[in-house]
Amino acid sequence: MKNVLLVGGGKIGIAITEFLTATGEYRLTVADRDPHSLERMPARNVTLKEVSVSDTTAFARVVAGHDIVLAATPFDLTPSVAAAAKQAGAHYLDLTEDVTSTRAIKSLAEGAKTAFIPQCGLAPGFISIVAYDLAKKFDRLRDVSMRVGALPQFPHNALKYNLTWSTDGLINEYCNPCESIRDGLKGEVPALEELEEFSLDGIEYEAFNTSGGLGTLCETLEGKVENLNYKTVRYPGHCEIVKMLVRDLRLGQRRSLFKDVLEMAIPITYQDVVLVFVTVSGWRDGRLTQESYAKKIYATEVGGRMMSAIQITTAAGICAMTDLLVHGKVPQQGFVRQEETLLSDFLANRFGRHYA
């Protein structure tokens, strides 16, 4: 039985706890500085600890004795959690979409005797595994397009959107620069640009640049692909309103206020759908060919409680990677990219099956 320390008792933390404790193969400790968050955690086979991660050395003493650390915290705390995991000699996995945090974790992973596996959620995370799996089927690549959306099943406001996950992470996506490869050159493009429209299963969507979703694929595919980009999917009209808030009203420069506005005005929902859509084109056997992957995942009940699709997909991602790490299906030390995982291994996993 593996001893796992989960840092973060939010909505995703609840789902992770439900998944791992149900197996009977993981002994779980949940750490959070907020006692109210801990009160909401499942009580079965779980130890709860009220603790702060701000002091890395002190937190490393909490990590001691655990085989694996899972960070389901705000992105700005992940480097501290990773540093404590390294001091304590534990494997480390997280869900961050933040590019700067991931670079810090990559630096920490240098010389480590344990694995450091960031970005284990949906996007970045599963989307990179899918895209790289498709890309490997081509002799020469042209375009890799990745589209992901976590959307309400029943949009009811002008934004046609409900909060389904971290508001801080959402604001990062809308405000931070976006990595991409264009005409073979790696660089950055602004968020909320390059709007496109498409339909899937008879439903109209829009997609536009957002930050973080590519994970480490830019590094992995640099020099091997002409064009690589990631866009977030929303219902038509969303991008124009968000751009007005971020740019015209300058809320992108006042992110705490932007967060207050969103959380006061837009309710959360557990009735959501996650859309994953990847298209890869290139040359195979001398012919220009295209191959796509499309999937929708819906909210459902897990462990006797209703969970949103984004909770399920995000938690399933990090739990599947934990399983694959334990069973030797991914590298056991140093910095590990999501695309180093085989899609077949991921979908065959008991947690990864939620995507299948």
C-alpha positions in Angstrom: 0.0 0.0 0.0 1.4 3.4 -1.0 1.3 6.4 1.3 0.0 9.4 -0.6 -0.2 13.0 0.6 -2.8 15.1 -1.2 -2.3 18.8 -0.8 -5.5 20.7 -1.5 -9.0 19.9 -0.3 -11.1 21.7 -3.0 -13.5 20.2 -5.5 -10.8 18.4 -7.4 -9.2 17.1 -4.1 -12.6 15.6 -3.1 -12.7 13.7 -6.4 -9.1 12.5 -6.1 -9.8 11.3 -2.6 -12.9 9.4 -3.7 -11.0 7.7 -6.6 -7.9 6.7 -4.7 -9.5 5.5 -1.4 -12.0 3.4 -3.2 -9.2 1.1 -4.5 -8.0 0.1 -1.0 -4.4 0.3 -2.4 -3.6 3.9 -1.3 -3.3 5.2 2.3 -4.3 8.9 1.9 -3.5 12.0 4.0 -5.2 15.2 2.9 -3.4 18.5 3.9 -5.0 21.9 3.6 -4.7 25.2 5.6 -8.5 25.7 5.5 -10.3 23.5 8.1 -13.6 24.0 6.3 -12.2 22.4 3.2 -11.0 19.5 5.2 -14.5 19.0 6.7 -15.9 18.4 3.2 -13.4 15.6 2.4 -14.6 12.0 2.3 -13.9 10.4 5.7 -13.3 6.8 4.7 -9.6 5.7 5.0 -8.4 9.3 5.1 -6.2 11.3 7.5 -6.8 15.0 7.6 -4.1 17.6 8.4 -4.5 21.3 8.8 -1.2 22.7 7.6 0.3 25.5 5.5 2.9 24.9 2.7 4.5 28.3 2.9 7.5 27.1 4.9 9.1 24.5 2.6 11.4 23.0 5.3 8.6 22.6 7.8 6.3 21.2 5.2 8.9 18.7 4.1 8.6 17.2 7.6 4.9 16.6 6.9 5.8 15.0 3.6 8.3 12.6 5.2 7.0 9.1 5.2 4.9 9.5 2.1 5.7 7.8 -1.1 3.9 10.2 -3.4 2.7 13.9 -3.1 -0.2 15.1 -5.2 -0.7 18.9 -5.5 -4.2 20.1 -6.1 -3.4 23.6 -5.0 -3.5 27.0 -6.6 -0.7 27.3 -9.2 1.4 29.7 -7.2 1.9 27.1 -4.4 3.0 24.2 -6.6 6.8 25.1 -6.5 6.7 25.1 -2.7 5.0 21.7 -2.6 7.4 20.3 -5.2 10.4 21.6 -3.2 9.2 19.9 -0.1 8.6 16.6 -2.0 12.2 16.7 -3.2 13.5 17.3 0.3 11.5 14.4 1.6 12.4 12.1 -1.3 8.8 11.6 -2.5 7.4 11.4 -6.1 5.5 14.6 -7.1 2.5 15.1 -9.4 0.4 18.2 -9.9 -2.4 19.8 -12.0 -0.9 23.1 -12.8 -1.6 24.9 -16.1 0.8 27.7 -15.2 3.8 27.8 -17.5 6.1 29.6 -15.0 5.3 27.1 -12.2 6.0 24.2 -14.5 9.4 25.7 -15.4 10.2 25.9 -11.7 9.3 22.3 -11.2 11.4 21.2 -14.1 14.4 22.9 -12.5 13.7 21.2 -9.2 13.5 17.8 -11.0 17.2 18.1 -12.1 19.2 15.5 -10.2 16.1 14.2 -8.3 15.9 10.5 -7.5 12.1 10.6 -7.7 9.7 11.5 -10.5 8.3 15.0 -11.0 5.2 14.9 -13.2 3.4 18.2 -13.5 0.3 19.1 -15.6 -1.6 15.8 -14.9 -5.1 17.1 -15.5 -7.2 17.5 -18.7 -5.4 20.4 -20.5 -2.6 20.3 -20.0 -2.5 16.6 -19.4 -4.7 14.2 -21.2 -4.8 16.4 -24.3 -1.1 16.2 -24.7 -1.1 12.4 -24.5 -3.8 12.2 -27.2 -2.1 14.7 -29.5 1.3 13.0 -29.3 -0.3 9.6 -29.8 -1.8 10.8 -33.1 1.4 12.7 -34.1 3.5 9.5 -33.8 1.4 7.9 -36.5 2.8 10.3 -39.2 6.1 10.1 -41.1 6.2 14.0 -41.2 3.9 16.4 -39.4 2.2 19.5 -40.7 -0.4 20.7 -38.2 -1.4 19.7 -34.7 -4.6 21.4 -33.4 -5.8 20.9 -29.8 -9.2 22.1 -28.6 -10.7 21.6 -25.1 -13.7 23.0 -23.4 -15.4 22.5 -20.0 -18.9 23.8 -20.7 -22.3 24.0 -19.0 -24.8 21.6 -20.5 -27.5 24.3 -20.0 -26.0 27.7 -20.7 -28.2 30.4 -19.3 -26.3 33.8 -19.2 -24.8 36.2 -21.7 -21.4 34.5 -21.3 -23.0 31.1 -21.9 -20.7 29.8 -19.2 -20.6 28.6 -15.6 -17.7 28.3 -13.3 -16.6 24.7 -13.3 -13.0 24.8 -11.9 -10.4 27.2 -10.5 -11.2 30.9 -11.1 -7.5 31.8 -10.8 -6.7 29.2 -13.4 -9.4 30.5 -15.7 -8.1 34.1 -15.5 -4.6 32.8 -16.2 -5.9 31.2 -19.4 -7.6 34.4 -20.5 -4.7 36.8 -19.6 -1.3 35.1 -20.0 0.6 34.7 -23.3 0.1 31.4 -25.2 2.9 29.2 -26.5 2.6 27.9 -30.1 4.6 26.9 -33.1 4.0 28.8 -36.3 5.7 28.0 -39.6 8.1 25.9 -37.6 9.0 28.7 -35.2 8.3 28.4 -31.5 6.9 31.6 -29.9 4.1 33.2 -28.0 0.7 34.6 -29.2 -1.8 36.7 -27.2 -4.8 35.1 -25.5 -8.3 35.6 -26.7 -7.2 35.9 -30.3 -7.5 33.8 -33.5 -11.2 33.1 -33.0 -12.6 30.2 -35.0 -15.9 28.5 -35.2 -16.8 24.8 -35.7 -19.6 22.4 -35.0 -19.5 18.9 -33.4 -22.5 16.6 -33.1 -24.7 19.5 -34.5 -23.7 22.0 -31.8 -22.0 25.2 -32.7 -18.8 26.2 -30.8 -16.1 28.8 -30.9 -12.4 28.4 -30.0 -9.7 30.9 -29.3 -6.1 31.1 -27.9 -5.7 30.5 -24.2 -2.6 30.0 -22.1 -1.1 26.8 -20.7 -3.0 24.0 -22.5 -0.1 22.8 -24.6 1.9 21.7 -21.6 5.4 20.7 -22.8 4.4 19.8 -26.3 6.0 22.9 -27.8 9.4 21.6 -26.6 8.7 18.0 -27.6 7.5 18.8 -31.1 9.8 21.8 -31.9 11.5 21.2 -35.2 9.1 18.4 -36.0 5.8 20.2 -36.8 4.9 23.2 -38.9 2.1 24.5 -36.8 1.0 23.6 -33.2 -1.6 25.4 -31.2 -4.1 25.0 -28.4 -7.5 26.8 -28.1 -10.2 26.8 -25.4 -13.7 25.9 -26.6 -16.8 27.9 -25.6 -20.3 28.6 -27.0 -20.4 31.4 -29.6 -20.2 35.0 -28.2 -18.2 34.2 -25.1 -14.8 35.4 -26.4 -16.1 38.8 -27.4 -17.5 39.5 -23.9 -14.4 38.2 -22.1 -12.2 40.4 -24.3 -14.2 43.4 -23.4 -13.7 42.6 -19.7 -10.0 41.8 -19.9 -9.0 44.5 -22.3 -11.5 47.3 -22.6 -12.3 47.4 -18.8 -8.7 46.5 -18.0 -9.6 43.7 -15.6 -6.7 41.7 -17.0 -4.5 44.2 -15.0 -6.7 43.8 -11.9 -7.0 40.1 -11.5 -8.2 40.0 -7.9 -11.1 42.3 -9.0 -11.7 40.2 -12.1 -12.0 37.1 -9.8 -14.5 38.8 -7.5 -16.6 39.9 -10.5 -16.7 36.3 -11.9 -17.4 34.6 -8.6 -20.1 37.1 -7.6 -21.8 37.0 -11.0 -21.4 33.5 -12.4 -22.7 30.4 -10.5 -20.8 27.1 -10.5 -22.5 24.1 -12.0 -22.0 20.4 -11.7 -24.1 19.8 -14.9 -21.3 20.2 -17.4 -19.7 18.5 -20.4 -16.0 18.3 -21.2 -15.1 18.4 -24.9 -11.8 17.1 -26.3 -11.0 17.6 -30.0 -7.6 17.0 -31.5 -6.8 17.1 -35.2 -3.4 16.2 -36.7 -2.4 16.4 -40.3 0.8 15.4 -42.1 2.4 12.9 -44.5 1.9 9.2 -44.2 3.2 6.8 -46.9 3.8 9.8 -49.2 0.2 11.1 -48.9 -1.1 14.2 -47.0 -3.4 12.7 -44.4 -5.5 13.9 -41.4 -6.6 12.1 -38.3 -8.8 13.4 -35.5 -9.9 12.4 -32.0 -13.1 13.7 -30.5 -14.7 12.8 -27.1 -17.3 14.2 -24.8 -17.4 13.4 -21.1 -20.4 14.2 -18.9 -21.0 14.8 -15.2 -22.0 11.7 -13.3 -22.1 10.2 -9.8 -18.9 9.1 -8.1 -18.7 7.6 -4.6 -22.4 8.5 -3.9 -22.0 12.2 -4.8 -22.6 14.1 -8.0 -19.4 15.2 -9.7 -18.9 17.6 -12.6 -17.2 16.4 -15.8 -14.2 18.7 -15.1 -13.9 17.2 -11.6 -13.9 13.7 -13.0 -11.6 14.3 -15.9 -9.1 16.3 -13.9 -9.0 13.9 -10.9 -9.0 10.8 -13.3 -5.9 12.3 -15.0 -3.7 12.7 -11.9 -5.0 9.4 -10.4 -4.2 7.5 -13.6 -0.7 9.0 -13.7 -0.3 8.0 -10.1 -1.3 4.4 -10.9 1.0 4.3 -14.0 3.9 5.6 -11.9 3.4 3.0 -9.2 3.2 0.2 -11.9 6.3 1.4 -13.7 4.5 2.6 -16.8 6.2 6.0 -16.8 9.8 7.1 -15.9 10.6 6.8 -12.2 12.8 9.8 -11.8 13.5 13.3 -13.1 11.1 15.5 -15.0 8.4 13.5 -16.8 6.3 15.0 -19.6 2.7 14.0 -20.1 3.4 12.9 -23.7 5.8 10.3 -22.4 2.7 8.3 -21.4 1.2 5.9 -23.9 -2.5 6.6 -24.7 -3.2 2.9 -24.6 -1.8 2.6 -21.1 -3.7 5.6 -20.0 -7.1 4.5 -21.3 -6.6 1.0 -20.0 -6.1 2.3 -16.5 -9.0 2.1 -14.1 -9.0 5.9 -13.7 -8.2 6.7 -17.3 -11.2 4.7 -18.4 -13.4 7.7 -17.4 -12.1 9.2 -20.7 -12.8 6.1 -22.7 
